[in-house]
Structure formats: structure tokens, C-alpha cells
Amino acid sequence: MSIAPPSDPILIRIDQVLRDNRRTENLFIGLAVVLFVFGIGTMLLAVFTDRLIWASPSAITTALLYWPMREIRRMRRENIALATAPALISRLPAAEAAAEIQRMLENLFQR
């Protein structure tokens, strides 16, 4: 049984945003993996060569992991809000739906 694609332009736009966010999320995850592997590699290099100064790049790459992880968490929070909003708002009266959309947008873009 196949599900027909949504015909509502708002749902189509939300689906497009979710796909774009997923692509960006995968990029951030890839960046985090590269930083992690680089950090482990330099740590192993430092241990096996007895040059502990080589461990400093590992500390730096670990610190750099904070940014991609924070962005992934933010994007997932936004994706959940975008994915659930249409279903929740469609069950509300028009005035309450408009107020809820405004609150959701303020929460998503408060920064």
C-alpha cells in the first residue's frame, strides 16, 4: 500500500526542509567522525612514538567536536517540531492554530 504524496503546499515545503536538514545533519556527522578519527590517530601516534606532545592535536579535535554535535542536536529539535506541527495544528481551531504556529516559529528562531 503506497501513501499518496501530500498535495498541501505547506506539507510539501516542510518535507523539503526536512530532507535538506537531513543532508546537512549527515554532513555534520561526517565531520564529527573525521575529527574523532583524527583525534584517535594522533593519540595513538603520541603513545607509540613516546612523543606525548603529539597528543595535543587530539585534545584540539575533541574540543572541535562540540560544534557539530550542538548543530546536530539543534537540527533534530527543529526537525521534530517541523514534522509534528502540521498534525498537531490541524486539530486546533483556526485562532489557536495561528497562535501555536507563531509560538513554534519563535521557539525555533529565538537565537
MOCOR-V589021 format. One record per residue. N is the residue number from 1. PHI is phi in radians with two decimals (NA if undefined). PSI is psi as a letter, one per 40 degrees, with the letter a starting at -180 (none if undefined). OMEGA is omega in radians with two decimals (none if undefined). Layout:
n->(N,N)
phi->(PHI,PHI)
psi->(PSI,PSI)
omega->(OMEGA,OMEGA)
This chain:
n->(1,2,3,4,5,6,7,8,9,10,11,12,13,14,15,16,17,18,19,20,21,22,23,24,25,26,27,28,29,30,31,32,33,34,35,36,37,38,39,40,41,42,43,44,45,46,47,48,49,50,51,52,53,54,55,56,57,58,59,60,61,62,63,64,65,66,67,68,69,70,71,72,73,74,75,76,77,78,79,80,81,82,83,84,85,86,87,88,89,90,91,92,93,94,95,96,97,98,99,100,101,102,103,104,105,106,107,108,109,110,111)
phi->(NA,-1.76,-1.68,-1.19,-1.13,-1.15,-1.72,-1.25,-1.05,-1.18,-1.15,-1.09,-1.14,-1.09,-1.08,-1.12,-1.11,-1.11,-1.13,-1.11,-1.12,-1.13,-1.09,-1.15,-1.06,-1.10,-1.09,-1.13,-1.14,-1.07,-1.07,-1.11,-1.13,-1.06,-1.10,-1.13,-1.11,-1.08,-1.11,-1.11,-1.07,-1.23,-1.14,-1.13,-1.05,-1.12,-1.21,-1.31,-1.74,1.01,-2.01,-1.20,-1.11,-1.19,-1.34,-1.11,-1.07,-1.10,-1.14,-1.19,-1.16,-1.13,-1.13,-1.24,-1.20,-1.04,-1.10,-1.10,-1.18,-1.14,-1.17,-1.09,-1.10,-1.11,-1.14,-1.15,-1.10,-1.15,-1.09,-1.10,-1.10,-1.17,-1.28,-1.63,-1.00,-1.04,-1.18,-1.25,-1.25,-1.13,-1.58,-1.70,-1.11,-0.96,-1.15,-1.20,-1.11,-1.11,-1.14,-1.18,-1.08,-1.10,-1.09,-1.10,-1.13,-1.13,-1.17,-1.20,-2.01,-1.20,-1.39)
psi->(h,i,h,i,i,h,e,h,d,d,d,d,d,d,d,d,d,d,d,d,d,d,d,d,d,d,d,d,d,d,d,d,d,d,d,d,d,d,d,d,d,d,d,d,d,d,d,d,e,f,g,e,d,e,e,d,d,d,d,d,d,d,d,e,e,d,d,d,d,d,d,d,d,d,d,d,d,d,d,d,d,d,d,d,d,d,d,d,d,e,e,i,i,d,d,d,d,d,d,d,d,d,d,d,d,d,d,d,f,d,none)
omega->(-3.14,3.14,3.14,3.12,-3.11,3.14,3.13,-3.11,3.13,3.12,3.09,3.14,3.13,3.10,3.11,3.12,3.12,3.09,3.12,3.12,-3.14,3.11,3.13,3.10,3.10,3.08,3.13,3.12,3.09,3.09,3.13,3.13,3.11,3.12,-3.14,-3.13,3.10,3.12,3.10,3.14,3.13,3.09,3.10,3.09,3.14,-3.11,-3.06,3.12,-3.09,3.05,-3.03,3.08,3.10,3.11,-3.12,3.06,3.10,3.11,-3.13,-3.14,3.08,3.09,-3.14,3.11,-3.10,-3.06,3.14,3.14,3.10,3.13,3.11,3.13,3.13,-3.12,3.12,3.11,3.12,3.13,3.12,3.13,-3.14,-3.10,-3.07,-3.06,-3.09,-3.12,-3.12,-3.06,-3.12,-3.12,-3.11,2.98,-3.02,-3.11,3.13,3.11,3.12,3.12,3.14,3.08,3.13,3.11,-3.14,3.13,3.09,3.12,-3.13,-3.01,-3.13,-3.14,none)
